[in-house]
Amino acid sequence: MTFEELPDEILLEICRFLSSIDVLYSLFNLNCRLNRTIFIYRQHVVLRRTSFIQFEYICLNILPKIGSTIRSLCINANWTDLLAKHFLFYYGHRMKEIFPNIEHLILVAFSGNELNDYMESISDLPYLNKLTIHDRYNVTEEYKQTLFNKILSANKNRLKKIFFNRHSESLSINQINSIIYPNIIELSIHLEKIDDLHYLFKLIPNIRQMYIIIDKQLQDKIIQFDEFIMYNLIQFHIESFRRCWIFDEINSLLKQMPFLQSLSIDIFSQDFRLFNGQLFLSILPINTLKHFNYAIDYTPEEKIEYVDDIISSWTSTPYSVCCLLDDSKTHMFLHTIPYDFSYLDINSLFIKYINKKMNGYCYYIKELLVFNVSTLAEIFVMMNYCNKVKDLALEINDISSIITEDKQENKSNLSLPRLNQLQWFSIDGCPSDGYLLKEILLVAPNLCMLILDMKFLVQLINKENDQSCISLLKNRIKNLSIQIADETELSNNNIEKLSNVFIHIRHMIIENKISNDMSIENIILLFLHYFKTHQLVSIIFRGSTTEQLRNNPSQWLIDYTYLKEYTDKFKVECDNLEFKVWL
């Protein structure tokens, strides 16, 4: 049986293991039957992590032919930063001509300038009503207000739904802006400060769903939301860690939303009234509210002595709660059950109490950050309650920076569930039991992205008795970000070992945090030399660059690296802080 004789069901099952780009690049226009089979990939196109040559082919030969069938288009510049600019080069002036029926545009990892250019290019798309922006970065404080106004009014005020994810930089609102945006009915946004939320209410009177993150703390300023009633708002989410909220502010905020059906609040406070279930119930729109999700961090000046009173205040409400208190009794974390947020940022000090409190309950979160971590072993308990996690980040404290020996006698007490959804794992620091990384690799078959300190990575690959971990790293990891803090870590021997371990690497980010003025040219040459036989798609060097690099980065690579043999098969860009190569 030939490939073309396979039934559609099997062909589509094969396509599930390929990227959108690979499906179009490999199967489009081979014959009419295959074009019909992959029609869904022609409607929903994702441009991400592709080589420069493949991207060029897609832009020149495929997108012009399928553009009218595209309903959603994702342009993902994560790991391949130059992709966004090159797409705009081809289509920025003719988006309406090539993509006349697009309804949803997704932009990932764009700079502020790139977002501005894209907002101008989508000026007249009749069906485009949904815009998603993820992981935006590098927006100057002066430009935050202007950019937000441009996004709200993009596509001649046709947008109805605008979604920023929680990792995007904050934006701010021009207080003298009197322009109303009645078209916006759903909005997720990261705001600079609490005042911005106050003014935002006035700009979007027809809003039905809001997801708000408040960034900055404002000292000694109490906000009263008592000027504008949001009659249409039925779903509201607010997340605010850096601001200390009081009961009266939450009360006044909720009074502006009399018809809420779904409410999620995730805040920090030192106001004990916000922990009283009966009191909190009295300010909820109980007649319309169908779903309530609540999480609150509490760090009072004195020790907490009345945890039982807090829990009992919720027993007569419709909501069950979990209340975690650290050993010092100066930090408390309370949340409703089920915990219905997609993320969780938690102090490791709470983890040992979770097993006693949760009674088998699982957190269905996608993003987990655990800070103040001493060892990898201590997070194993947490992973048993968060087995659906997709992104995992650990912040290691400074107690230890050396990996100790593999202690076999303690392994029987460690267990992990299957982590089938885990794809992205970051460790900031060097845990003393770093050898346990292989236990996570063993249960995470889809893990492909690692962010690690070079110091930790060098110790890990130098452990001669840890070949099982090396083997897993070889087979799994395709995207690697390394943070370098010491010049001694950059020996030829270390980089050569890295290249022998990460043989399937496709994307790399090298972040130079060395305090002295070590030449970034030497770092670039070192990595490009040892990884020249790998199938790299992109490599980004972060750190202070030199005038020599900025003047003509392409010629510099041709003069000093193996890329002189591929002069028309790569793109490079250099600014003050980054040197980006797209292969």
N, C-alpha and C positions, 0 to 999 in steps of 0.2 A: 504494500500500500504506500502510495506517495503522500507527501505533505498535503497536496491539494485535494486528495481523496478523503482526508479526515473530516468527520462531521463538524458542523459549526460549534457544537457544544464543547468539543475537545479543543478546537482552535481558540475559542474564547477563554477556556481554562488555561491554556498556554499563555495567552496574552496577559492574564492576571499576574504573571511573574515577570512581566516586562514593564518598562516605563512607557508612558504615552508616546514619548519621542521615538523609542525603539520600535513600537508597533507601527507607527506611521512610516518611519524610515525604512523598515524591512518589508512591510506588506502592502503599503498603499500603491495602487495602480499596477499591481502584478496581473490582476485580471478583475473582471466585473464582479465575480462571486465574492472574492476576498474584500473588495471595496464595500460590498453590502454587509459582509460579516463584521467588519470593524467599524461600522457606521457610528457606534457610540463613541469611538475614539476620535472621530471626525467632528463630533458635536461638542465634546468636552476635552479640550487640548491643554496639556500641562507641559510647559517648556522649563526644564530644570536639569541641572547636573549633566549637561551634554557637552561633548567636545566641540571645539570651535569649528572644525570641518563639518561635523554632523549638523550643527546649528545653521551654518551657512547653507547647506543643502536644503534643510527644512524650509528656511526663509525664502530661498530662491525658487524652489521647485515644487513644494508641497502646499504651503500655506496659501499662496495665491489661488490654488485650485480648489481648496476646501474651505476657504474663508467664509463663503456665504452659508455654509452648513454649521459653522461654529456658534454655539450658544453660550458656552462659558470658556474663558481663556485665562489660564494661570501662567504668569511670567515670574518665575522663581529664580532670583539672583543669589540665593544663599549658596555659598561655596564657589559660585562662578559669578563674581561681582560684575563682570563686564557684559554679561548677557543682556541686562536691562538697556544699556546704552545702544547696543548693536541692534536690538529689536526696534528701538525707537528710530535708529538710523534708517532702517528699511521701511517702517510703516508709520512713523510719527505723523507724517503729513497726509497719509491716506488711509486712516483707520476706517472712516465711513465707507470708502470704496472697497476695501478688502474684507472687512468684517461688518457688513450692514445689519446682521441679525443678532449680534452679540447682546446677551442679557446680563451677564455677570462677568466682571473683570476682577482678577485676584493678582495683587502685586506683593511680592515677598522680598524682604531684605533690600529695600530701596533707600537711597539717600534722599535728603530733603530736596535737593536740586532735581533729582530724577523724578520724584513725585510731582514737583511743579511742572516739569515738561510733559509728563503724561496727562496731567489734568488739562493742559492746554490742547493736547492731541485728541481728547475725547469730547470735543466741543459739540458734536452733532450726530450722536448715535441714537436713533429713535427708540430702540428697545432696551438700551442699557439703563437699568434701574437699580442695580446692586453692585456695590464696590467693597472689596475686602482688601485690607492692607495689614500685612504681618511684618513684625520685626523691623520696623523702620528705625533709622538711626541718623545721626549727624545733622540735626536741624538746629541752627543757631537760635538763641533766645529771642533775638530781634525778629526772626522770620516765622516764629511759631504761630503768631496770630494771623498773619497773611496767608500762610499755608492752610490753616484750618478753614478760613473763609473760602479759599479756592476749592477745597474739597467739598464743602457743603453745597457750593453752587455749581459744581462740575456738571458737564454735559447739559448746560443750559437749564439747570434746576430740575432735571429729569430723575435724578437719583432719589430713590425712596429708602434704601437700606444701605447704611455705611457701617462697616465693622472693622475696627482695629483690634488686634489681639493684645493680651495683657503684657507682652514683651515690647510693645512699641513705645517709643519715647512719648513723653507728655506734650500736649499742645495747650495753647492758652487762647482766651477770647478777648477780643478788643471790646472794652467796656463801653465805648461810644458807638459801637456798631448798632445801627437801628434796623438793619436788613433782617427780614423775617424769612424763614425757610419752611413754608408750610408743606413742602414736598416730603420732608424727612419723617418717616413713621417708625423706623428702627435705627438705633444708633448704639454702637459700642465704642467707647473712647477713653483714652488715658489723659486726664486733665492735669494741668500744672498745679492748681491750688483750688481750695474750696470755693473761693469767689467765682471761679469760672463756672462751676455748677449753678450757682445763683443766677448768673447772666445767661447761661445756656437755656434755662427754662423759658426765657422770654423769646428766644430765637426759633424754637421748634415747637410751636403750640399744638401741633397735631401728633406729636410723638406717642407711640403705643408701647414700645419696648425700649428700655434704656439699660445699658451695662456700663457703669461708670467706675473708673479708678481715679482716686485723688492722690496726687504725688506728694506735695510738700506740706510741711508743718507750718502753721501760722501761729505765732505765740500770742497768747492773751487776747485772742479775738474770737468772740462767740458769734456764730452765724444764726440768724433767724430767717427761715424760709416762709415768709408770710405775705408775699406780694402777688403770686401767680399760681392759680389752681390748675393742675394738670388733669383735666377731666377725661382725656382719652388714654391716659397712661394706665396700662393693665399689668405690665411686667417691669419690675425695677430691681437692679442689682447694683450694690455699691461696695467697693473694696477700698479700704484706706488704712494702711499700716503706719504711716509716718505722722499721722495726726491723732491727737488725743481728743476723743469725742466725749461729749457730756449728754446726759439724758434729754435735756431741754432742746438740744439741737436736733436729735433724732425725732423727737416728738413734733417739732415744728416742720421738719422735712416730710414726715408721713402725713401731716395734715394737708399737704399740697396734693396728695394722691388719694382721693377718697374712694376710687373704684379699683384699687389694685386687686389683682387675682393671684399674682406670683411675686413674692418679695424675698430677696437674698441680701443679707447684710453681713459683711466681714470686716471688722474694725478693731482698733486698739483703743483702750479706755482706762481711766483710773477712777471712773465714776461708778460706785458700787450699785447704784440704782439700775444700771444697764444689765445687771446680773440677776435681778429679781424677776422671776417669771411672771408672777401675778401683776406686777407693775408694768412690765413690758407688754403683757397681753392687753392692758387697758388702752394702749396707744395704737394698737393694730387695727386696720380696717376689717374687723372680724366678720362683717356681714358679706363681704365680697371675696375675702382672701381664701384661696384654695390651696396654696402652696407657700410654706414659710421655711426658709433656710437661714440659720443664724450661727455665726462663729465670732468669738470675741477673745482677744488677748488682754490680760489684766496684770499690771505690775504696780501694785500700791506701794506707798512709802513704808508701811508697816506690814508685819506678818499677817497672813490670812488665817483667821481662826474659826470662821463660821461656814465651812464648805457644806456641811450638812444642811444648814439653813438655806443656802443657795439652791441645792438640789431639791429640797422639799418645796421651795417656792414654785417649782415647775411641775410638781406632781399633779396638781389640780388643773393644769393647762392641757390642751390637746397635744402638746409637744414633749417628746422625751429628749433628755440631754445627757451628754457625757461631760464630766468635769474633771480635768487633769490638773494636779498640783505638784510642783517640783519639791525636792527635799527641803529647800530653804523656806518654803511656804511664802515666797515673795513673787511667784510667777504662776499664773493660772490660765488655762486655756479651756474654754467652754464652747461646745457646739451642739446643735440639734442633731438628732438621729432620725432618719438617715442623713449622713453628711453628703450633701448633694452638689457641692462645688466640684469643678473639674480639676482643681489644683489643691495642694496643701503645702504650706511652709511651716515647719514645725521644729522646735528645739529638741535636740536628742535627749535632753533631761526628762522629757515626758514619756519617752518610748517604753521604759520599763514598767510604767503603770498602765499602758494600753491593754496588755494581756489580761489584767485584772478587771478592767472597766468594760471592755467591749463585748465579752461573752460571745465570740464567734462572728461579730459583725465585721463586714469588709467595707473598706473605702473604695468606691468606684472612681478613683481619680486617675487623671492622665499625666499630670505633672506633679512631681514630688521633690521638694527641697528640704533637706535635713541639715541644719546648721549646728555648730558647736559639737561636732562629732569627734570622738577620740579614736574609735576603731571601726573597721568595717563590720565586725561581728555584731556590734550593738544595733546596727540597722537591719539585721536579718529578721528580727521580730517584727519590725515595721513592714517589711516587704511581704510578710505573710498576711497582712491586712490590706495591702495595696498591690495585689497581684495583677491588676489591669493597667499598671503604670506604663506610660510610653516614654516619658522623659524623666530621668532621675539625676539629681544633682546633690552632691555632698560637699559641705564646707568643713574641712578638718581643722581642729584647733591646733595649737602649737606645742602640745605636750611632747610629741615625738616626731622625728623626721627621718628615722632609720627603720627599714623593714627588718623585723626580727626573724628568728627561725620559724619554720613551719611546725606548729605545735599539734602533733597528731592526736594527743590525748584529749584535746578540747573539741575536736571536730564532731564527735558524736552528739554534742549539744547544739550543733548548728544545723539548721535545715532551711531550705528555701523552696517556695512553690515554683511552678512553671511560670516563667515570665515571658510569655509568647509575644506580648505587645511591646516589650522594651526595645527601643531602637537607639536611644541617645543617652549616654552616661557621662557625667562630668564629676571629677574628683579634684577639688581645689585644696592642695596640700598633699602630705605624705603620711598615710596611716601606718601605724607600726605593724599591723597585720595585713599589709598590702598583698601578701600571697593569697589571701582569700578572694581576690579579684577573679580567680579562675572558677570559684564556686558560682559566682554570678554569671560568668560566661557560659558555664555548663547548662544553666537553666534558661538562658536568653538566646534562643537560636536566631533571632532576627536583629540582635544588636549589631549595628554597623558603624556607629559614630562614637568616638571617644574624645574627651577633652581632659588632658592630664598635664601635670607639671613634669618637666624634663627630669627633675631630680628623682621623682617617683618612678618614672618610666625607665630610667637608666638602671636603678636598683632592681627593678622587676626583671629586665631582660638579662641582667648579669647573674641572676640566681641559677646556677648550673643544674640544681636539682628540681627546677620548676618547668621542665620541658612541656608538661601538659598545658600550662598556661600559655607558653609561647606558641604552641600548636593552635590553640583556640584563637589567639590574636591573629595568627597568620591567615586562618580560614574565614574569620568573621569580619574584621575591621576593614572598611573601605574609605572611611572619612576620619581624619585624625587632626586634632588641634593640640599643639604643644606650647606650653609657656616656659620660657627659658629665663632663669633668674641668676645664673652663675656662669661665668665664662668657661670654667673648668668642665662644664657639662658638654661643651661643643668640641670635643676631641674628634679626630678622624675615626678613631676606633668606635666611639659611641654612635656616630651617625651611620657608619657602615653596618653596625649591628642592627640599628633601626631599620635600615633598608633591607636587611636579610629577614627581619621579622615581618614587616608590613609589606608583603610581596604583592598583595592585591589592592593596594591603596590607590584611590582615584582622586581624592581631594585632600589637600593639606593646608593648615594654617599654622604658621610659625610666629609666635608672639615674643618679641625681644623685650624682656624686662630687666636686662642687665643695667645696673646703675651707671657704669662708666661709659665712655664713648667708643665702645667696640664697633668697628665698621660693619654696617649691615651688608656691604658688598661681600665680605668674607662669609657671612652666614648664608647668603643667597648662593654663592658659588659652591659652598660645602654641600648643601642639600641637593642642588641641581646635579652635582657630580655623582653623588651616590644613588640618586633616584632616577637617573637618566634612562635606565632600561625598564623602569616601571611604566605602567600605562596610566600615567598621571593625566588628569583632565584640567586640574587647576592647582595652583599653589600661591598662597598669599603670605607675604612677610609684613608683619606689623612692627613698627618701631620708627625712630627718626631716620629719615632718608637723607641722602646727600644731594647736592646740586648736580653732581655728575649723573646720578641716576635720573633725576627729574628732567634734565635737559633733553635726553634722548634715550629712554629706557630700552626701546627696541634695538637700537644700534649697539647699546652696551651688551645686551644678551648675545647678539650676533658676534661681537668681538671676543667675548670671554667665555662662552659656553657652547655646548654641543648643538644649541638651537641655530647655529649658523648654517646647519644643513637643512633647516626647515623654515626658511625665512618667510614663506607665505602660508604657514600652517599654525601660526600662533598670534595672539594679541597680548599686548602688555600695556599697563598704565601705572604711573607713579605719581603720588602726591607727597605732602610733607610727612605723612604717617604710615603710608601703605605702598607696597610694591606688589602688583597683581599680575600674574601670568595665567593666560587661558590657552590651553594646548589643544 
